[in-house]
Amino acid sequence: MWNPFARPQDITATKAISKMNNGWEPFILDVRGHGETNQTGVIKGTDLIHPHTSIKKAMKKIPQDQDVLITCMGGMRSNMAMESLISAGFDQEKLYNLKGGFSGWSRSGGPVQRN
């Protein structure tokens, strides 16, 4: 349920990697375009790549009963996508914005897959 007083959750790459190493299995949503992800790769296990500008078109593909880790290159587009999901009724307690995005993930040694 949406809470106007709660703040969206940012999570660092280091914290996300640690949680995943301890069994956390979020749905991973990359909100960059395919051209960008083809150049850089994505977080290993990414479930959906869909640009943040049209995230509302992909909402049926995003689970509402599971934690969702949202990423882009630096964390700004993923934050915008997260705000769109919250305004559409997603539980903000289950949404995590990857602080520093894919860049932070790569710098932290997180597993990456290339297409």
Secondary structure as UniProt FT lines:
FT   TURN            4..5
FT   STRAND          9..12
FT   HELIX           13..21
FT   TURN            22..23
FT   STRAND          27..30
FT   HELIX           34..40
FT   STRAND          42..43
FT   TURN            44..45
FT   STRAND          48..49
FT   HELIX           52..61
FT   STRAND          68..71
FT   HELIX           76..87
FT   TURN            88..89
FT   HELIX           92..94
FT   STRAND          95..99
FT   HELIX           101..107
FT   TURN            108..109
FT   STRAND          112..113
//
